[in-house]
Amino acid sequence: MSIMTTETITSNFNFAEILYPRSSSDFVANFWESNFLHIKRESPYYFKNLFSIENFDGILEYGKPRGKSLRVVKNQDPLLPTRYENPDGTLNLNQLYAAYADGYTLVVNEINRYSEPINALVHNLRQELSHDVKVNAYLTPANQKALSPHYDTHDVFVLQISGKKHWNFYDDTNFKTPLLKSFQPIFQEGQLSGKKEVTIEAGDFMYVPRGLPHEAYTTDESSLHLTVGVYSTQHIDLISKALQSISQHDIDFRKALPVGFLNYTQEQKDKFKEELTLKFKDKLEKIFESNNLESTLFLINEEFRTDLPPMSDGHFAQLDKIDSLTLESKLTKRDNMQAKVMQIGGFSRIMFPGNVIKGPAQIASVFQFIAESDTFEVQEIPRVNDDNKLKLAKRLIRGGLLKINQI
């Protein structure tokens, strides 16, 4: 891969490109969930086709982020929305310009909902990481700080879009790998030690593991960066879902705790704990039985792949062409659309962003052909007759997986 310049810029970033020149395998082995990483590129236009400060106004004007989607903050103090929202709830850009000029940082949360290139990055990263991803944008004027020292309970990739920002990192011995979405303390001066300073410039990348205390500020120039938040599926999430799976088949897990149990005497509590141990110790071992873990991973997979809606690509026009579909029509998957086939019980499923299509177990190989094929003619769909080939193709176009390349 060549180094990015103003002439050679990609608009569809993936994991390898945001980490370049490091490899993803090196990152996972040596940094993921453990060590801070700063990749200094000296290539200020590296992320230009992903986002730029010139795009920021358009996000505010046409995306119209409201409520929790937009924060205006300086030194940990937020500006009330009534200061920059019109009576009808729309944004007053002139008031936002004034707030920025007055030192406030503008934060657009989940900016991937308003930007097609950033949304494409989210799709790519989710596919490669198997974890949820959300992107926030921070626009900070010169000589300002938005937030006090804190740590995040999710991992963060920082993509510096323009300008530069100074970061202070502190010792994380007591905060390593916190539970996702648990309490996030705000630290006061003197509560943290072991300060390390890093300056990140346009085109640079940083990885900040969850639990690493930090703060960021600007000096002589403004800064625009994206924080790519990685919201991991933790082992506790897998175990909790596996326990829920067992509870569907064992009534003991679904029964209520005894009436008045919070008022028990110590003797009653001791007896209750003994009863719980006797009843559930062996049952809990079933969590880790292969069949239960397999079905749990299946459910996690299905929820993950169908949770993110597909990228907008003019698909309504595709729906208008369905009635013209023939056996010679060429089909392909929509852009940034990956499909996964799984079989459980007597059913097979093909899962993809925003939807899941189900069928009998015997068409699992048909779904697999579609998932693995880049482009194919309807007549090439295996193991079903011509009438069902057309029906299945139309169903997958309506469902949002496929598009028509050629009638």
C-alpha positions in Angstrom: 0.0 0.0 0.0 1.4 3.4 -0.9 1.5 6.4 1.5 -1.5 8.7 1.1 -0.9 12.1 -0.6 -3.2 14.8 -1.8 -3.4 12.9 -5.1 -3.9 9.4 -3.7 -6.7 9.4 -1.2 -9.1 6.6 -0.4 -12.8 7.4 0.4 -13.6 4.0 1.8 -11.4 3.5 4.8 -11.0 0.1 6.6 -9.1 -1.2 9.5 -5.8 -1.7 7.7 -5.8 1.8 6.3 -6.4 3.6 9.6 -3.6 1.6 11.1 -1.1 1.9 8.2 1.8 1.3 8.3 1.2 -1.1 11.2 -0.5 -4.3 10.4 -3.8 -5.3 12.1 -2.2 -8.5 13.4 0.5 -6.5 15.1 -2.0 -4.1 16.6 -4.2 -6.9 18.0 -1.2 -8.8 19.4 0.6 -5.8 21.0 -1.8 -3.0 21.6 -5.5 -4.0 21.7 -6.9 -3.6 25.3 -3.4 -3.1 26.6 -1.2 -0.4 25.3 -1.6 3.1 23.9 -0.5 3.7 20.3 0.3 6.8 18.3 1.0 6.5 14.6 2.6 9.7 13.3 2.3 10.0 9.6 3.3 13.5 8.6 0.6 13.2 5.9 -2.0 16.0 6.7 -4.4 15.0 3.9 -4.5 11.3 4.9 -8.1 11.5 6.0 -9.3 14.3 3.7 -11.8 12.2 1.8 -13.2 10.8 5.0 -14.1 14.1 6.6 -12.9 17.7 6.7 -13.7 20.9 8.6 -15.4 22.2 5.4 -18.0 19.3 5.9 -18.9 20.4 9.4 -21.4 23.1 8.6 -23.2 20.8 6.3 -23.6 18.1 9.0 -25.1 20.7 11.3 -27.4 22.3 8.6 -28.6 19.2 6.8 -28.1 16.4 9.4 -29.7 18.6 12.1 -28.3 16.7 15.1 -30.4 17.4 18.2 -30.6 16.4 21.8 -27.8 14.0 22.8 -26.5 14.0 19.2 -25.0 17.5 19.7 -23.0 18.8 22.6 -21.5 22.3 23.0 -19.0 22.3 25.9 -16.1 24.2 27.3 -14.0 23.1 30.4 -16.6 20.4 31.2 -19.4 23.0 31.2 -22.1 22.4 28.6 -24.0 25.2 26.8 -27.7 24.7 27.2 -29.4 23.8 23.9 -31.8 26.8 24.3 -28.7 28.9 23.5 -28.3 27.5 20.0 -31.7 25.9 19.1 -34.5 27.8 17.5 -38.0 27.7 19.0 -39.0 24.9 16.6 -36.0 22.8 17.6 -33.8 23.4 14.6 -30.2 24.6 15.0 -29.3 28.2 14.9 -25.9 28.1 13.0 -25.1 31.7 13.9 -25.4 30.9 17.6 -23.1 27.9 17.1 -20.6 30.0 15.3 -20.7 32.5 18.2 -20.2 29.6 20.7 -17.3 28.3 18.8 -15.7 31.8 18.6 -16.3 32.0 22.4 -14.2 28.9 23.0 -16.8 26.1 23.0 -16.1 22.7 21.4 -18.8 21.3 19.2 -19.3 17.5 19.5 -21.5 15.6 17.1 -22.2 12.2 18.5 -22.7 9.3 16.1 -21.7 11.5 13.2 -21.8 8.3 11.1 -25.5 8.8 10.9 -25.0 12.0 8.9 -21.9 11.2 6.8 -21.7 8.6 4.1 -17.9 8.1 4.1 -17.9 7.8 7.9 -20.8 5.4 7.8 -18.8 3.3 5.3 -15.9 3.2 7.8 -18.3 2.0 10.5 -19.6 -0.8 8.3 -16.0 -1.8 7.4 -14.8 -1.8 11.0 -17.8 -3.7 12.4 -17.2 -6.4 9.8 -13.5 -6.7 10.6 -13.6 -6.3 14.4 -16.9 -8.1 15.2 -17.6 -5.3 17.7 -20.0 -2.4 17.6 -18.6 0.9 16.4 -19.8 4.5 16.7 -18.0 7.7 15.6 -18.1 11.2 17.3 -16.6 14.4 15.9 -14.9 17.0 18.0 -14.3 20.5 16.7 -12.3 22.6 19.2 -11.1 26.2 18.7 -7.6 27.3 19.4 -6.4 27.6 23.0 -9.3 25.6 24.5 -10.2 22.4 26.4 -13.6 20.7 26.3 -13.4 18.1 29.0 -11.6 17.5 32.3 -9.4 14.4 32.8 -11.4 11.2 32.5 -11.3 7.7 31.0 -13.7 6.0 28.6 -15.2 2.6 29.2 -14.9 1.8 25.5 -11.8 1.6 23.3 -11.1 4.6 21.1 -9.4 5.2 17.8 -8.6 8.9 17.3 -8.3 10.1 13.7 -6.9 13.6 13.5 -8.7 15.3 10.6 -7.2 18.8 10.7 -5.2 21.0 13.1 -3.4 19.5 16.1 -4.3 18.6 19.6 -2.2 18.0 22.7 -3.1 15.0 24.9 -2.1 14.2 28.5 -2.2 10.6 29.5 -2.0 9.3 33.1 -1.2 6.1 34.9 -4.0 3.5 34.4 -2.9 0.9 36.9 -6.2 1.2 38.9 -8.5 1.6 35.9 -7.6 -1.1 33.4 -10.3 -2.5 31.2 -13.4 -1.2 33.0 -16.8 -2.8 32.4 -18.4 -1.3 29.3 -20.8 1.6 30.1 -19.9 1.5 33.8 -19.3 4.7 35.9 -16.8 7.1 34.3 -15.3 9.4 36.9 -14.1 13.0 36.2 -10.7 13.6 37.9 -9.6 16.7 39.6 -6.1 18.1 39.5 -3.7 16.1 41.6 -5.8 12.9 41.6 -3.7 11.4 38.7 0.0 10.7 38.3 2.5 9.6 35.7 1.6 12.2 33.1 2.8 11.6 29.5 2.3 14.2 26.8 1.5 13.5 23.1 0.8 15.9 20.3 -1.4 14.6 17.5 -1.4 16.3 14.1 -3.5 16.1 10.9 -3.3 12.6 9.4 -2.2 10.9 12.6 -3.8 8.0 14.4 -4.1 7.2 18.1 -5.4 4.2 20.0 -6.6 4.9 23.5 -7.5 1.7 25.4 -10.5 1.9 27.7 -9.6 2.8 31.2 -6.6 5.0 30.3 -7.2 8.5 31.9 -6.6 11.4 29.5 -7.4 15.0 28.7 -6.9 17.0 25.5 -6.5 20.6 24.6 -5.5 23.0 21.8 -2.9 25.7 21.7 -2.2 27.9 18.7 -4.6 26.3 16.2 -8.0 24.6 16.1 -8.5 20.9 16.0 -11.0 18.6 14.3 -10.8 14.9 15.2 -13.0 11.8 15.0 -13.2 9.4 17.9 -14.0 5.9 16.7 -15.6 4.2 19.7 -15.3 0.4 19.8 -18.0 -1.0 22.1 -16.8 -4.5 22.6 -18.9 -7.6 23.2 -17.4 -8.7 26.5 -17.1 -12.2 27.9 -19.7 -11.2 30.5 -22.1 -10.4 27.7 -21.6 -13.8 26.2 -22.1 -15.5 29.6 -25.2 -13.4 30.4 -26.8 -14.3 27.1 -25.9 -18.0 27.5 -27.6 -17.9 30.9 -30.7 -16.3 29.3 -30.7 -19.1 26.7 -30.7 -21.7 29.5 -33.5 -19.9 31.3 -35.8 -20.4 28.3 -35.7 -24.2 29.0 -35.4 -24.3 32.8 -38.3 -22.9 34.9 -36.1 -22.6 38.0 -34.2 -19.7 36.5 -37.5 -17.9 35.7 -39.1 -18.2 39.2 -39.3 -15.2 41.4 -37.1 -14.8 44.5 -39.0 -15.5 47.7 -41.5 -13.0 48.9 -39.8 -10.7 51.5 -36.3 -12.0 50.8 -34.8 -8.5 51.4 -36.2 -8.6 55.0 -34.6 -12.0 55.9 -32.7 -12.4 59.2 -29.1 -13.5 59.0 -30.2 -17.1 59.7 -32.7 -17.0 56.9 -30.2 -15.5 54.5 -27.7 -18.2 55.3 -30.3 -20.9 54.6 -31.4 -19.2 51.4 -27.7 -19.1 50.1 -27.3 -22.8 50.8 -30.5 -23.5 48.9 -29.4 -21.4 46.0 -26.0 -23.2 45.8 -27.6 -26.6 45.9 -30.2 -25.8 43.2 -28.1 -23.8 40.7 -24.4 -24.9 41.0 -24.8 -27.8 38.6 -27.3 -26.0 36.4 -24.8 -23.1 35.9 -22.3 -25.4 34.4 -24.6 -25.9 31.5 -23.7 -22.4 30.4 -20.5 -23.7 29.0 -21.8 -26.8 27.3 -21.0 -26.7 23.6 -24.6 -26.7 22.3 -25.6 -23.8 24.5 -22.5 -21.8 23.6 -23.1 -22.5 19.9 -26.7 -21.2 20.1 -25.6 -18.2 22.1 -22.9 -17.3 19.6 -25.6 -17.7 16.9 -27.9 -15.2 18.6 -25.1 -12.7 19.2 -24.1 -13.0 15.5 -27.7 -12.5 14.3 -28.2 -9.4 16.6 -24.9 -7.9 15.5 -25.4 -8.3 11.8 -28.9 -7.1 11.7 -28.5 -4.2 14.1 -26.8 -1.8 11.7 -29.0 -0.6 8.8 -27.6 -0.8 5.3 -26.0 2.2 3.7 -28.3 4.4 1.5 -27.6 3.7 -2.1 -30.8 4.5 -4.0 -32.3 1.1 -3.4 -35.9 2.2 -4.1 -35.0 2.3 -7.8 -34.0 -1.3 -7.5 -37.4 -2.3 -6.2 -39.0 -0.7 -9.3 -37.0 -3.2 -11.4 -38.1 -6.4 -9.7 -41.0 -7.2 -12.0 -38.5 -7.1 -15.0 -36.2 -9.7 -13.4 -35.4 -12.8 -15.6 -33.2 -15.8 -15.2 -30.5 -14.0 -17.2 -30.5 -11.0 -14.9 -27.2 -10.3 -13.2 -27.3 -9.7 -9.4 -24.7 -8.5 -6.9 -24.6 -7.6 -3.2 -25.1 -3.9 -2.4 -22.0 -1.9 -1.4 -20.6 -2.6 2.0 -22.9 -5.5 2.4 -21.5 -8.7 3.9 -23.7 -11.7 4.5 -23.3 -14.6 6.9 -25.2 -17.9 6.7 -26.0 -19.9 9.8 -28.1 -23.0 10.4 -29.9 -23.9 13.7 -32.5 -26.5 14.2 -34.6 -27.0 11.1 -33.9 -23.5 9.7 -31.2 -21.7 7.8 -30.7 -18.0 7.8 -28.7 -15.5 5.8 -27.9 -12.4 7.9 -26.8 -9.0 6.6 -26.9 -5.4 7.8 -30.5 -4.5 8.7 -32.2 -7.8 8.1 -32.2 -11.6 8.2 -33.9 -13.9 5.7 -35.0 -17.3 6.9 -35.7 -20.5 5.1 -35.7 -24.3 5.6 -32.5 -26.1 6.4 -32.1 -27.6 3.0 -31.5 -24.2 1.3 -28.5 -23.4 3.5 -26.2 -24.2 0.5 -28.2 -21.8 -1.6 -27.8 -19.0 0.9 -24.1 -19.9 1.1 -23.7 -19.5 -2.7 -25.3 -16.1 -2.5 -23.2 -15.0 0.5 -20.0 -16.0 -1.2 -20.7 -14.8 -4.8 -19.8 -11.3 -5.9 -21.9 -11.3 -9.1 -24.1 -14.0 -10.5 -27.0 -14.6 -12.8 -30.3 -15.6 -11.3 -30.2 -18.9 -13.3 -26.9 -19.8 -11.5 -28.6 -20.1 -8.1 -28.1 -23.8 -7.3 -30.5 -26.6 -6.0 -33.8 -24.9 -6.7 -36.0 -24.8 -9.8 -36.3 -21.7 -12.1 -39.5 -20.5 -10.5 -38.0 -20.5 -7.0 -34.8 -19.0 -8.3 -36.7 -15.9 -9.3 -38.8 -15.9 -6.1 -35.7 -16.0 -3.9 -33.8 -13.4 -5.9 -36.8 -11.0 -5.6 -37.1 -11.7 -1.9 -33.4 -10.9 -1.4 -33.7 -7.7 -3.4 -36.8 -6.6 -1.4 -35.0 -7.6 1.8 -32.1 -5.3 1.0 -29.2 -7.7 0.3 -29.0 -7.8 -3.5 -29.2 -5.3 -6.3 -29.7 -5.7 -10.0 -26.6 -5.2 -12.1 -28.2 -6.0 -15.4 -31.8 -7.0 -16.4 
